[in-house]
Amino acid sequence: MPSYYYSYPSNVGSNAAAEQPLWLNFYSAPYSLLNYERTRYGVIDRHETHIKLPMPKEPGFQVAHEYGESNNNPVGPVLSRSGIANAGGGIKGTLNVLKRTLQPSTFYWERMFATSTYRRFSNIAEYTMVSEGRKKYFFQYVFAPKNEQESIAVENIVHTFRKVSYPTVATGLPERSYPQNLWAIQCSPGNQIALSGSADGSAGDNNTLTDNWLGEPLVSVLETVRVEKNDASDPIIRYLPNGASSITLLGLLFTEFETGTYDPPTNSVLSKSEISTRYNQ
């Protein structure tokens, strides 16, 4: 498969690239069923597309876990080891659990003598996680190329994001397609040593730098690509000498491909494929 690399801005005619303090790298690789190839390292190792852009003005993310009410009451009168331990432990705890388990059968009789200030706890005891959240990342760029080389790079970047967001035709099976490509997002330092990053760009430093700015982005899919040509506030559409737009607005929405789980030994959030890779070696 062909490999594509595009970067913006360039150093042609200016020092714009050399003046960037932080870079955001987007790596894309084909979909895979193998656990390692679905990890961040796996996507970067076998990437077919690498796009390098400056850190956007307002980087950030959102993670929203889904919760629902549960009918479980694990700290209540449950005849289990934890229930007995919560009730005092040993024989005493066992007797207490049995006594409390029989309480519902005496509820009607008890209610006749209870005052208005006496009531039972609700049986719905926990607000339980139904599904882990998938972080979403929205990046917005305004490209204002200063020369022909940059204008071509902008068009290549926009086209590549748009095209790689689609499924891929299966070789030899034109009526079928492979699922969406997978993306890994990684920060790297530019002209200065950033927080927990180093000028040599070593992988470990880049991972820490990425975690600080973007909160450990797991392997993602490119959900939305938004492109606008020219400045909406300008009543006249303006062209460059080669016919390209003088201003291009690009919006990218990435959503994590797999949900994550906190791994205490590594003090990090890992995807399902990363956990499978780590603990099956």
CORMOTA-V16798 format. One record per run of one state. SS is the DSSP state (H for helix, E for strand, C for the rest). FROM is the first residue (numbers start at 1). TO is the last residue. If there is no record, write none. Layout:
ss:SS from:FROM to:TO
ss:SS from:FROM to:TO
This chain:
ss:C from:1 to:3
ss:E from:4 to:8
ss:C from:9 to:21
ss:E from:22 to:29
ss:C from:30 to:35
ss:H from:36 to:38
ss:C from:39 to:39
ss:H from:40 to:45
ss:C from:46 to:48
ss:E from:49 to:54
ss:C from:55 to:61
ss:E from:62 to:62
ss:C from:63 to:65
ss:E from:66 to:70
ss:C from:71 to:80
ss:H from:81 to:86
ss:C from:87 to:89
ss:H from:90 to:101
ss:C from:102 to:102
ss:H from:103 to:111
ss:C from:112 to:125
ss:E from:126 to:131
ss:C from:132 to:135
ss:E from:136 to:143
ss:C from:144 to:147
ss:H from:148 to:164
ss:C from:165 to:167
ss:E from:168 to:170
ss:C from:171 to:172
ss:E from:173 to:178
ss:C from:179 to:181
ss:E from:182 to:189
ss:C from:190 to:202
ss:H from:203 to:214
ss:C from:215 to:219
ss:E from:220 to:229
ss:C from:230 to:238
ss:E from:239 to:239
ss:C from:240 to:244
ss:E from:245 to:245
ss:C from:246 to:247
ss:E from:248 to:256
ss:C from:257 to:259
ss:E from:260 to:263
ss:C from:264 to:267
ss:E from:268 to:271
ss:H from:272 to:279
ss:C from:280 to:281
